[in-house]
Amino acid sequence: MKIELLNIRIFISKNDVVTDTIGNHKNLWSEYYTCYATVSAEAGKEQTDAGMVVDDSKIDFTIRWCQKASAITSTGYRVQFNGEVYDIIAVNHMNYKRKCIKLSCQKVRR
């Protein structure tokens, strides 16, 4: 893995369930990990649903392996990049060689 290709800073958030003072449960995104990544993106795809244009861009982030990064799953984490939020669709550990992890993501609809 070439280190000079890791030139984009990304932020990984974790989904936590928080209980308030009266016992209500809420989902809260908290910062979990920040690192540098290599970004490889498909061309942005836009679809039209019921007269509304929807941006379904897909993007892949490749990060270095570490203990915190190895705990990332597709259900409880998401990526923030350039002010946009991306859901993690798949986590590829690249043959479990403990060198890098590839996160396949899709832009969140808002």
N, C-alpha and C positions, 0 to 999 in steps of 0.2 A: 504494500500500500504506500503510495507516495503522499507524504505529509503536505507537500506544497499545494495539493489539490483541495485540502480541507480549508477553504477560504471564506465560508459563509457561517455566521453565528446563528444557531437556532436555539429555541427554548422549548423544553419538554415539560408539560404540565401533567399533574396527576389528579385524578378524580377522587375526592374524599367526601365521605358522608359526615356532616356536622349536625349536632343536636343543639338547638337553642335552649333558652332558659325554661321554656314551657314544654319542651319535649318534641318539638317538630323537627323532622329530619329534612335536611337540604343537601343537594349536591353542590360542592364547591371545588373549583379548579385552583390548585395551589402549585407554585413553582416547584419542580422536582429536580431538574438537571438542565444545565446549559453547556453547550459544546460547539465545536466547529464541525462543519459537514461539507461534503461534496453534494451538489444538487444536480440532478438530471431530471429534466421535465419533458413531458409530452406537450404538444401544442395544446393550448387552451380549447376546450370543447364547450360549446354553448348549445343548449337545447331549448326548445320552446315547449312549455307545459301550460296549457290553458291560457295562452296569450301572454305568458310571462317568460322572460329570457332567464335561464338558469345556467350558471357557470359551474361545470363539473370538471375542473382542471385536476389532473392527476400528476403527482410529482414524487420522485424518489430521493431520499436523503441517505447518504452513506456516512456513518460515524465510526469512530474508533471503539473497539471493545473495551469495556471496563466493568466492574462489578455493578455499578448503578445502571449502566446501559443494558446489561444482560437481563435485568429485571423488568424491562419494558415489555408490555403486552399490548395487543391491539384493542383490548376492551377498556382498560382503565387509564389510558394516556392519550395525549394529543400533542401536536407540534405547532409552535408559533414561528412564522417566518415572514419577514417583511410586512409586519402588521396584519397578516392574514392568519387564520386558524385552519389547520388541516387535521382531519381524523386519520388515525393510523389504521390502514386496512390490513396490512400484513407485516410481520417482522421476520426477516430472513437473517439467520445467524451465519450465513456463508460457510456452510459445511462444518460448523462448530470448531473452527481453527483458532478462535479467540483472537482474531485480528481486527475484524470489522463487522458491523451490523448494518443491514439495509432496511430502511423503513419505507414502505410503500404507502403513500398518503393520498387523500382526496380532500379537496376544499370543502369546508363546512358551509352548508346553506344557511343564510341568515334572513 
